């Protein structure tokens, strides 16, 4: 999704909320917030995160256990953990 499309959709949602024409419930609001967070700071699954830093999943797990990489975070309504790309970039910059 391009930034312009995202901005247009967010503006539409904001205008609907301001005018009282929104039927978004609390769960919908939380979903929107999660989506915005993911766009502004992308999160990767364990497999994606391991690939991103160039190691296998077992090595990735060991790095997490040793504290070299922060623990993953749960996303609402999803059982898997996710890692912020910015945290992985910090690890990569320290590695060099």
PyMOL commands that set and color helices and strands:
alter all, ss='L'
color gray80, all
select helices_A, chain A and resi 3-18+26-40+46-53+57-66+85-95
alter helices_A, ss='H'
color red, helices_A
select strands_A, chain A and resi 43-44+73-74+81-84
alter strands_A, ss='S'
color yellow, strands_A
deselect
rebuild
show_as cartoon
